[in-house]
């Protein structure tokens, strides 16, 4: 479980059952559609190696446009 807050009094919760092989999926049980964002996807984290992870998620805007967010995290010494 990940609980987060912001400096405006907002908060959120995401949860994951943990790693399944090299993948961990985080879901947002409190997501509610807003004026511009109508849907979101779970965040999928993939362990590529001991020093690299990738993540993928997306959200859908009211206009119908889907925005995809992909990241790469690499550990350096």
C-alpha positions in Angstrom: 0.0 0.0 0.0 1.2 3.5 -0.9 -0.5 6.5 0.8 0.5 9.9 -0.4 -0.6 13.5 0.4 0.0 16.8 -1.2 0.4 20.3 0.2 -3.2 21.2 -0.8 -4.8 18.7 1.5 -5.3 16.0 -1.2 -4.4 12.4 -0.7 -4.4 9.1 -2.5 -3.9 5.4 -2.1 -2.5 2.8 -4.4 -2.0 -0.8 -3.7 -0.3 -3.8 -5.2 -0.3 -7.5 -4.3 3.5 -7.5 -4.8 5.8 -8.9 -7.4 4.6 -11.6 -9.8 7.8 -12.6 -11.5 9.3 -9.4 -12.9 6.0 -7.4 -12.8 4.2 -5.4 -10.1 0.9 -3.8 -10.8 -0.4 -0.8 -8.8 -4.1 0.0 -8.7 -5.8 3.2 -7.5 -9.0 2.2 -5.7 -10.0 5.8 -5.0 -9.8 7.1 -8.6 -12.9 9.1 -9.5 -13.4 10.8 -12.9 -12.8 14.5 -12.9 -13.6 17.4 -15.2 -10.8 16.5 -17.6 -9.6 12.9 -16.7 -12.3 10.3 -17.1 -10.3 7.0 -16.8 -6.9 5.7 -15.8 -5.0 2.4 -16.1 -3.0 0.6 -13.4 0.7 1.4 -13.2 2.7 -1.6 -14.4 6.3 -1.7 -13.1 8.7 -4.2 -14.8 12.1 -5.3 -13.5 14.3 -5.5 -16.5 17.6 -6.2 -14.6 19.1 -5.6 -11.1 19.8 -2.0 -12.2 16.8 -1.1 -14.4 13.1 -0.9 -14.1 10.4 0.4 -16.5 6.9 1.6 -15.8 3.8 2.1 -17.9 0.4 3.8 -17.3 -2.1 5.9 -19.1 -5.1 8.0 -18.6 -8.0 9.1 -20.8 -9.1 12.7 -21.1 -12.6 13.9 -21.5 -11.8 14.7 -25.2 -11.2 11.1 -25.8 -7.4 11.5 -26.1 -5.3 8.8 -24.3 -2.1 9.9 -22.7 0.6 7.3 -22.1 3.3 7.7 -19.5 6.4 5.4 -19.9 9.4 5.7 -17.6 12.8 4.1 -17.3 14.7 4.1 -14.0 18.3 3.1 -14.0 20.5 2.6 -10.9 24.0 4.0 -11.2 26.8 3.5 -8.8 
